[in-house]
């Protein structure tokens, strides 16, 4: 099972991104709204990445220090930034209708309690003295998920 895009897939994505960016600078978008293929490529890459994260999601309801986090296949460590996956997971749930992505996003956010601090910040690892600079990234991911896909949640979960 693939847990992420191949190197060739990333190269194609980057190449297409660069070409589309250059094309956008040099001409106006088509008046008829035709898709230039970039969105299709980006959506396929995001789905591949979300599927990879689903494969790495830890399902251990009896161990709240791990449940909802993403296992790192490289070092077998849980990195604090895994909660940032809430937005791509919610986007994928909205796009596909597959609520496994929403549920994984909720669990990733709930896991963030392990790195939450009394002042509202999040740390990079479950150590109150570790770096809090990731707080802005988690806040953006959560805000975008709620703003764009909050309708996927019941009122109680959204409030939490």
C-alpha positions in Angstrom: 0.0 0.0 0.0 1.3 3.4 -0.9 1.2 5.9 2.0 2.0 8.9 -0.2 2.7 10.1 -3.6 5.7 8.8 -5.5 8.6 11.0 -6.3 7.4 11.1 -9.9 4.0 12.3 -8.6 5.6 15.1 -6.6 7.8 16.1 -9.6 4.7 16.2 -11.9 2.8 18.2 -9.3 5.7 20.7 -8.9 6.3 20.9 -12.7 2.6 21.5 -13.4 2.4 24.1 -10.6 5.2 26.0 -12.1 3.8 25.8 -15.6 0.3 26.8 -14.6 1.7 29.7 -12.6 3.7 31.0 -15.6 0.6 30.6 -17.8 -1.5 32.5 -15.4 0.9 35.4 -15.3 1.1 35.5 -19.1 -2.6 35.4 -19.9 -6.1 35.7 -18.5 -8.0 32.6 -17.5 -10.3 31.1 -20.2 -13.6 32.9 -20.3 -15.5 29.6 -20.7 -14.2 28.3 -17.3 -12.4 25.3 -18.7 -10.3 23.4 -16.3 -6.6 23.5 -17.1 -5.9 20.2 -15.2 -4.1 21.8 -12.3 -7.1 21.5 -9.9 -7.5 17.8 -11.0 -3.8 17.1 -10.3 -3.9 19.0 -6.9 -7.1 17.2 -5.8 -5.6 13.8 -6.7 -2.4 14.6 -4.8 -4.3 15.8 -1.8 -6.5 12.6 -1.8 -3.3 10.5 -2.0 -1.8 12.4 0.9 -5.0 12.1 3.0 -5.2 8.4 2.3 -1.6 8.1 3.4 -2.4 10.0 6.6 -5.4 7.7 7.2 -3.1 4.7 6.9 -0.9 6.3 9.6 -3.6 7.4 11.9 -3.4 5.7 15.3 -6.6 4.1 16.4 -6.1 3.4 20.1 -9.1 4.7 22.0 -7.7 3.2 25.2 -4.6 5.3 25.0 -5.5 9.0 24.6 -1.8 9.9 24.4 -1.7 8.3 21.0 -5.3 8.0 19.8 -5.9 10.3 16.8 -2.3 11.1 16.2 -0.3 10.2 13.1 2.5 7.7 13.5 5.7 8.8 11.8 6.9 5.8 9.7 10.4 7.3 9.6 11.1 7.5 13.4 8.1 6.0 15.1 7.6 9.3 16.9 4.4 11.4 17.2 5.1 14.9 16.0 2.9 17.7 17.4 2.1 19.1 14.0 -0.1 16.1 13.1 -3.1 18.0 14.4 -2.7 20.3 11.4 -4.2 17.5 9.3 -7.7 18.6 10.5 -8.2 21.0 7.5 -7.1 18.6 4.7 -9.1 15.8 6.3 -12.2 18.0 6.4 -11.7 19.2 2.9 -11.4 15.6 1.7 -14.6 14.7 3.6 -16.5 17.5 2.1 -15.2 16.8 -1.4 -15.7 13.0 -1.3 -18.6 12.5 1.2 -16.4 9.9 2.9 -16.7 10.6 6.6 -13.6 8.6 7.5 -11.7 11.7 6.7 -13.9 13.9 9.0 -13.6 11.4 11.8 -9.8 11.3 11.4 -9.7 15.1 11.5 -11.8 15.1 14.7 -9.5 12.6 16.3 -6.4 14.5 15.2 -7.8 17.7 16.8 -8.8 15.8 20.0 -5.3 14.4 20.2 -4.0 17.9 20.3 -4.9 18.0 24.0 -1.6 16.2 24.5 0.2 19.3 23.3 -2.2 22.0 24.6 -0.9 24.5 27.1 -2.9 26.5 29.8 -2.2 29.7 27.8 -4.0 28.2 24.7 -0.9 27.5 22.8 0.2 24.1 21.4 3.7 22.8 21.7 5.6 20.7 19.1 5.8 17.7 21.5 4.0 16.8 24.7 6.4 18.8 26.8 5.3 22.2 28.2 8.8 23.6 27.7 9.0 22.7 24.0 8.5 25.1 21.1 5.1 26.8 20.9 5.7 28.3 17.4 3.4 25.7 15.9 0.4 27.3 17.5 -0.3 29.6 14.5 -0.3 26.7 12.1 -2.8 24.7 14.3 -5.0 27.7 14.7 -5.1 28.3 10.9 -5.8 24.7 10.2 -8.6 24.6 12.8 -10.1 27.9 11.7 -10.1 26.9 8.0 -11.7 23.6 8.8 -14.4 25.2 10.8 -15.0 28.1 8.4 -15.1 26.0 5.2 -16.3 22.6 6.5 -17.9 23.2 9.9 -21.2 21.9 8.5 -19.8 18.4 8.8 -20.0 18.7 12.6 -22.8 18.5 15.0 -23.2 21.6 17.3 -21.5 20.0 20.3 -18.4 18.9 18.4 -18.2 22.3 16.6 -18.3 24.1 19.9 -15.6 21.9 21.4 
